[in-house]
Amino acid sequence: MNRNLKKGLKSYFEAPPPTDRERFLKQLRYPKTTYREFLLAQLPYIRKRIWIASALIISLGWVIAFRLSVFQDWRGEGLRMWGISAILPFLAMMTITEVYRSSAFRMAELEASCRFSLLQIVMARISILGAVNFIVLILLLIFNNQISGYSLLQTILYTIMPYLFVCAACLWLLNRIHGSDGIYACAAAAGFVSVASILCESLVTVLYTDVYLNSWLTLFAICLVVIGFQMHKFFKKLEEKQWNLSLIE
């Protein structure tokens, strides 16, 4: 077809520029959702087992701290703290795998096509789960602080280090192992850290000393850096999965 004829047809059938579009859009009636409503709407999509497991971890931590007689010996203070920290890897594993569930079960594309982007959906769930985990950690720290003679800094480090270590390990695994295999790998990592914590109970009196405090602080900082880096990598992958309409033109 003649190039001039193509240009003529294009200019003839070209739609006129919209007038008063902003006012029309403001008057258009459509369901509007605030971010708070969107955040609350994500609650039903988080599996009930997460809430049940969080409640069980709090209950088990209270029992270990105040009711379990097996820890009431001359090393009971350190053993009770060690026992509480040994159950936290499972909380970390459940949280990370719940966030990753969309990609594991091939739902990422469907969620990315919704009004809110996949990244916003994941961030909303991270906010909810993070708030729940914060409450769980604070309660367990309170339990440990009441039964230990360590400083507050030592109590925090000894309690949450297994949790942070499993968070870092799970994020590293999920960024490399895709699908349900990544979730199984996270479960194995959490089980390994928890069992290792229990088997190393004879080292409690040695590790929970001021001599190793700098080592605990170094490990704490390394875990935070790894978590931050792996989260950035995870979010970058989510952004790549969002629909790019310019590719369809």
C-alpha positions, 0 to 999 in steps of 0.5 A, spaced: 500 500 500 502 507 498 505 510 504 501 516 503 495 513 503 497 509 509 498 516 512 492 519 510 488 513 512 491 513 519 490 521 520 482 520 517 481 514 523 485 517 528 481 518 534 480 526 537 484 527 543 480 526 550 477 533 553 475 533 560 478 526 561 480 528 569 473 530 571 470 524 567 474 519 571 473 522 577 465 522 576 466 515 574 463 510 579 467 504 580 469 500 586 475 504 590 479 500 595 484 504 600 490 500 602 488 499 609 482 495 606 487 492 601 491 490 607 485 487 611 483 483 605 489 479 605 488 476 611 483 470 609 489 468 604 494 467 609 493 460 611 490 458 618 495 454 620 500 460 620 495 463 626 495 456 629 502 455 629 504 462 632 499 460 638 502 454 639 509 457 639 507 462 644 504 456 648 510 452 648 515 457 649 511 459 656 511 452 658 518 451 657 520 457 660 515 456 667 512 449 667 517 444 664 521 441 670 526 437 665 529 444 665 530 446 672 537 444 674 543 447 675 544 449 668 536 451 667 537 458 666 541 457 659 537 451 657 530 454 658 533 460 653 536 455 648 529 451 648 525 457 646 530 459 641 530 452 638 523 452 636 523 459 632 526 456 626 520 453 624 516 460 625 521 463 620 520 457 615 513 458 615 513 465 614 518 465 608 514 459 605 508 463 606 510 469 602 513 465 597 507 460 596 504 464 590 511 463 586 511 456 588 504 454 586 504 458 579 500 463 582 504 469 581 502 471 574 495 471 576 496 475 582 500 480 578 494 481 573 490 484 579 489 491 580 494 491 585 501 488 583 504 482 585 509 486 589 504 490 593 500 483 594 507 480 597 509 486 601 502 486 604 502 479 606 509 480 609 507 486 613 501 482 616 506 476 617 511 481 620 507 484 625 505 477 627 512 474 628 514 481 632 508 479 637 511 472 638 518 474 638 516 480 643 513 475 648 518 469 647 523 475 649 519 477 655 519 469 657 526 469 656 528 475 660 524 473 666 528 467 667 535 469 665 540 473 668 543 475 662 543 482 660 538 484 655 542 484 649 545 477 650 537 475 651 535 478 644 541 475 641 541 468 644 533 468 642 532 470 635 539 468 632 536 461 630 530 465 627 534 470 623 539 464 621 533 460 618 530 466 615 537 468 611 537 460 609 530 460 607 531 466 602 537 464 599 534 457 598 528 460 595 532 464 590 535 458 587 530 453 588 524 454 584 517 451 586 515 446 591 522 443 592 524 450 595 519 449 600 522 442 602 529 445 602 526 450 607 523 445 612 529 441 612 534 447 613 529 449 619 529 442 622 537 442 621 537 448 625 532 446 631 535 439 631 542 442 632 540 447 637 537 441 641 543 437 640 548 442 642 545 443 649 551 441 652 555 447 649 550 452 652 554 454 658 560 455 654 557 459 648 552 463 653 558 467 655 561 474 655 567 471 651 563 470 645 558 476 645 562 479 639 561 473 635 554 473 636 554 480 634 558 479 628 553 473 626 547 477 627 550 483 623 551 477 617 544 475 618 541 481 617 545 483 611 544 476 608 536 477 609 536 484 606 540 482 600 536 476 599 529 480 600 532 485 595 533 479 590 526 476 591 523 483 590 527 484 583 524 478 581 517 480 583 518 486 579 520 482 573 514 478 573 509 484 573 505 485 566 509 490 561 504 492 557 509 496 552 511 489 550 504 487 547 504 493 543 
